[in-house]
Amino acid sequence: MITKKQLRTKRIFDVLLVLLLLPFFILPIIALVILATFDTKKYGVFTQRRVGQHGKIFKIYKIRTLKEEKHLLGHLDRSATVLGKFLRHTKLDELPQLFNVIKGDMSFVGPRPDIEGFADKLEGDDRIVLLVKPGITGEATLKYKEEELILNKQKDPEDYNRRVIWVDKVKINKNYVRNYSFYLDLKLILKSIFSR
């Protein structure tokens, strides 16, 4: 099981790594925000409430990828733009999460931060997943990197997500917390870089 000392070391590593990376990524992030603003006709940074460590709610930052179009009957349609699809596929839309890491909401490695109604509803032993900060990448993230494609093939995507994918993610994330090591984080970061 992950210890308090390991959590402190993990945090120190996160801060050092984000301070190392930000000088290289700050201009690309600004450029993507500007491009996304023109592309979606809304401010290029998208924020959403997510469940963090110990169930604390925080705002996650992403590059906006969806464009909203109003139909004649007043129906609002949200769909990814061509640029948005590219950003989502390459995960470049997640670059602003470096700011979530520096703020302390997230880590480089950990369970993906879920919307309310999932991690905050965990019970019993499953709640050990909440001992760690959610991550930009992780074992479950790597396994389900094509999650959207998997869900699009299902008759009832929401039911399949709750019944199959979410259950498996909890199992994977519990295993991560129970068998945590700093070297495991390094391994998952490298695996994330080279599996793109």
FENLIN-V203793 format. One line per field, one symbol per residue. psi: psi as a letter, one per 40 degrees, with the letter a starting at -180 (. if undefined). A space follows every 50 residues. Layout:
# FENLIN-V203793
psi->???
This chain:
# FENLIN-V203793
psi->hhidddddddddddddddddddddeddddddddddddddefihehhiihi hahfehhihihihhehhhhhideehhhhihiddddddddeedeedeeddd dddediidhaihhiiiecdeeiibddeddediiiidiidddddfefdddd ddeidgdddddddcddddddddddddddfiiddddddddddddee.
